[in-house]
């Protein structure tokens, strides 16, 4: 059993890096799931380097650390037969800092990314510790989001919700959505799902004690715009001031840590604490696997 208490950080006082020993496999580390999750609790993100990687080994490792896997709907490329392993969001542009699915009631505890092939240049995944972002914004902004909840408005077409929940019927969808705290929804005649979700911008993980973190999707889900069904406001529908959004972006940008991918890197993120994003790149061969799940 390796000593996980003495690993190097990803950046100063943030994250942890575990280098593979000769001949060590992801499955070996998966057998130390409890210790690895404790390390994640203290570090926020864990980067594994030098472990052999393919989609099957990646999936098996994630299975060891999670009790439930989540399938992401939308345009992501399917990798595994069960659709639990996918590629990350398509495209090559910058993607802002966010917590996965935090605009919905289905936020997973953990995000896993595995690098089959990095971009030739750029394309780093970016991280920001939401605990530090919360500390970096002004007292007024902290007080604002402690006193007021936020609302995300979004719409999924039928293909997206069927893929995400691995179901085929409206009856199955109602069984999943009815009674979800903070969620109101309407299933439209065209099969699309129109929803509003009210939640906190400052969160702590529900499954274990953790420090409050500014960990949400307000930096990627903008305010209401004509023809754009996906947007964020305060709970009562009033606008979040532009200057507040800009303050948050500036605080997060100053704390952003880039992960320069190497082949076979695996990155684990506490999705209740750490925001992640992507820097732009120009290489269609970049291939990053993604899985999401709740802690074992």
C-alpha positions in Angstrom: 0.0 0.0 0.0 1.5 3.4 -1.0 1.7 6.4 1.3 -0.9 8.9 0.0 -0.1 11.3 2.8 3.2 12.5 1.3 2.3 13.2 -2.3 3.2 16.4 -4.1 0.6 19.1 -4.8 -0.6 20.1 -8.2 0.0 23.8 -7.3 0.8 25.5 -4.1 -1.5 24.2 -1.4 -3.9 22.7 -3.9 -4.4 19.3 -5.4 -2.2 16.2 -5.3 -0.1 14.3 -7.8 0.4 10.6 -7.7 3.1 9.2 -9.9 2.8 5.5 -10.9 5.4 3.1 -9.6 7.0 0.7 -12.2 4.3 -1.8 -13.3 1.5 -0.2 -11.2 -1.9 -0.1 -12.8 -5.0 1.9 -12.2 -6.7 -1.2 -10.7 -4.0 -1.3 -8.0 -4.8 2.2 -7.0 -8.5 1.5 -7.2 -8.0 -1.0 -4.4 -7.0 1.9 -2.2 -10.3 3.8 -3.0 -11.0 4.8 0.6 -7.5 6.4 1.0 -7.7 8.0 -2.4 -11.1 9.6 -1.5 -9.7 10.9 1.8 -6.9 12.5 -0.2 -9.4 14.1 -2.5 -11.3 15.5 0.5 -8.2 17.4 1.6 -6.8 18.3 -1.8 -9.9 18.9 -4.0 -8.3 17.3 -7.1 -5.9 14.4 -7.7 -3.8 14.0 -10.8 -2.6 10.5 -11.6 0.5 10.2 -13.9 2.2 7.3 -15.6 -0.6 4.7 -15.2 -1.5 2.7 -18.3 -4.8 3.9 -19.7 -7.5 2.6 -22.0 -11.3 3.1 -21.7 -11.9 -0.3 -20.0 -9.2 0.3 -17.4 -10.5 3.9 -16.9 -14.0 2.6 -16.4 -12.9 -0.1 -13.9 -11.0 2.5 -11.9 -14.0 4.8 -11.7 -16.2 1.9 -10.7 -14.0 1.3 -7.7 -14.4 4.9 -6.4 -18.1 5.4 -7.2 -21.4 3.9 -6.1 -23.3 5.2 -9.1 -22.2 6.5 -12.5 -24.0 9.2 -14.5 -24.4 9.3 -18.2 -24.2 12.8 -19.7 -26.8 13.7 -22.3 -26.1 15.9 -25.3 -23.6 15.7 -28.1 -20.6 14.0 -26.4 -19.1 11.0 -28.3 -20.0 7.6 -26.8 -16.9 5.5 -26.0 -18.1 2.5 -23.9 -21.0 0.3 -24.8 -23.0 1.4 -21.7 -22.4 5.1 -22.5 -20.8 5.8 -19.1 -17.4 6.5 -20.8 -17.7 9.5 -23.2 -15.4 12.1 -24.7 -15.5 15.6 -23.2 -17.6 18.3 -24.7 -17.0 18.6 -28.4 -15.3 21.7 -29.9 -12.0 23.3 -29.4 -12.9 26.7 -27.9 -12.4 28.0 -24.4 -14.9 26.6 -21.9 -15.5 28.6 -18.7 -15.2 27.4 -15.2 -18.1 25.4 -13.9 -19.1 22.5 -11.7 -20.5 19.6 -13.8 -24.3 19.6 -13.9 -24.5 22.0 -11.0 -27.3 23.8 -12.9 -29.5 20.7 -12.4 -30.5 18.5 -9.5 -28.2 15.8 -10.8 -24.7 17.1 -9.9 -22.3 14.2 -9.5 -19.9 14.1 -6.5 -16.9 13.3 -8.7 -15.6 14.1 -12.2 -13.0 11.8 -13.8 -11.0 12.8 -16.9 -8.5 10.5 -18.7 -6.1 11.7 -21.4 -5.7 9.3 -24.3 -4.1 12.0 -26.4 -3.4 15.6 -25.5 -3.5 18.5 -28.0 -0.2 19.2 -29.6 -0.3 22.6 -28.0 -2.7 24.3 -25.5 -6.0 22.7 -24.6 -5.2 22.6 -20.8 -8.0 21.7 -18.4 -8.4 24.5 -15.9 -9.2 24.2 -12.2 -10.2 26.7 -9.5 -10.7 25.8 -5.9 -14.2 27.1 -5.0 -13.2 27.4 -1.3 -10.6 29.9 -2.4 -12.8 31.7 -4.8 -15.3 32.2 -2.0 -12.6 33.7 0.2 -11.4 35.9 -2.7 -14.6 37.7 -3.5 -15.8 40.7 -1.5 -17.7 40.5 1.8 -20.7 42.0 0.0 -20.7 39.3 -2.7 -20.4 36.5 -0.2 -23.3 38.0 1.8 -25.3 38.4 -1.4 -25.1 34.7 -2.3 -25.5 33.6 1.3 -28.8 35.4 1.4 -30.1 34.8 -2.1 -30.4 31.5 -4.0 -30.0 31.3 -7.8 -32.2 29.8 -10.5 -31.1 28.0 -13.6 -33.5 27.8 -16.5 -32.8 25.1 -19.1 -34.3 23.0 -21.8 -33.3 19.5 -23.0 -34.6 17.9 -26.2 -36.0 14.4 -25.9 -32.9 12.8 -27.2 -30.8 14.4 -24.5 -32.9 13.4 -21.5 -33.4 9.9 -22.9 -29.7 9.5 -23.2 -28.9 11.1 -19.8 -31.3 9.0 -17.8 -31.2 5.9 -20.0 -35.0 5.8 -20.4 -37.5 5.9 -23.2 -40.8 7.2 -21.9 -42.4 10.2 -20.3 -43.6 8.0 -17.5 -40.1 7.0 -16.6 -39.0 10.7 -16.7 -41.7 11.8 -14.4 -40.7 9.1 -11.9 -37.2 10.5 -11.9 -38.0 14.2 -11.7 -41.1 14.4 -9.5 -40.3 15.6 -6.0 -36.7 16.7 -6.8 -36.0 19.6 -4.4 -35.7 22.9 -6.2 -36.9 21.6 -9.5 -40.0 22.6 -11.5 -40.5 21.3 -15.0 -42.7 20.9 -18.0 -42.6 18.2 -20.6 -43.6 19.9 -23.8 -45.6 18.5 -26.8 -42.4 18.1 -28.8 -40.9 15.9 -26.1 -38.5 18.6 -24.8 -38.0 19.1 -21.1 -38.2 22.7 -19.9 -37.0 23.2 -16.4 -36.2 25.7 -13.6 -33.8 24.7 -10.8 -33.3 26.7 -7.7 -30.2 26.0 -5.6 -27.4 27.7 -3.7 -24.3 29.2 -5.3 -22.3 28.5 -2.1 -22.4 24.8 -1.4 -21.0 22.0 0.8 -21.0 18.4 -0.2 -24.0 16.6 1.2 -22.3 13.2 1.7 -19.6 14.4 4.0 -18.5 17.5 5.9 -16.6 20.0 3.8 -15.8 23.7 3.7 -18.3 26.0 1.9 -17.3 26.6 -1.7 -18.3 28.9 -4.5 -18.9 26.0 -6.8 -21.6 26.4 -9.4 -22.2 27.2 -13.1 -22.7 31.0 -12.9 -19.6 31.7 -15.0 -20.8 29.6 -17.9 -24.6 30.1 -17.7 -25.2 33.7 -18.4 -28.2 35.9 -17.7 -31.3 35.8 -19.9 -30.8 36.5 -23.6 -33.3 36.5 -26.5 -33.6 33.1 -28.0 -31.4 31.5 -25.4 -33.3 29.0 -23.1 -30.4 28.3 -20.9 -29.7 31.1 -18.4 -29.3 32.0 -14.7 -30.9 34.6 -12.4 -31.6 35.0 -8.8 -34.4 32.8 -7.4 -37.1 35.5 -8.0 -36.0 36.0 -11.6 -34.1 39.2 -11.0 -30.8 39.7 -12.7 -27.4 38.9 -11.2 -25.6 42.2 -11.7 -22.9 42.2 -14.4 -20.4 43.7 -12.0 -20.9 40.8 -9.6 -20.4 38.2 -12.3 -17.3 40.0 -13.4 -15.9 40.1 -9.9 -16.4 36.4 -9.6 -14.7 35.7 -13.0 -11.8 37.9 -12.0 -11.4 36.1 -8.6 -11.6 32.7 -10.2 -9.2 33.7 -13.0 -6.5 34.7 -10.5 -6.8 31.3 -8.8 -7.0 29.2 -12.0 -4.6 26.2 -12.2 -4.0 24.8 -15.7 -3.5 21.0 -16.1 -1.1 20.5 -19.1 -2.1 17.0 -20.2 0.3 14.2 -20.7 -0.7 10.9 -22.3 -2.5 8.6 -19.8 -3.0 11.3 -17.2 -6.1 10.8 -15.1 -7.7 13.7 -13.2 -10.2 13.3 -10.3 -12.1 16.4 -9.2 -14.4 17.0 -6.2 -17.4 18.5 -8.1 -18.8 20.1 -4.9 -15.6 22.1 -4.4 -13.5 22.5 -7.6 -14.6 24.3 -10.8 -13.2 23.1 -14.1 -12.9 24.5 -17.6 -10.9 24.3 -20.8 -8.4 26.4 -22.7 -8.8 26.7 -26.5 -6.7 24.5 -28.8 -6.3 23.7 -32.4 -5.8 20.0 -32.7 -8.6 17.6 -33.7 -6.7 14.7 -32.3 -7.1 15.8 -28.7 -8.9 12.9 -26.9 -10.0 13.2 -23.3 -12.2 10.6 -21.7 -14.8 11.6 -19.1 -16.9 9.9 -16.5 -19.0 11.1 -13.6 -20.3 9.5 -10.5 -21.3 9.6 -6.8 -18.8 8.6 -4.2 -18.6 5.0 -3.0 
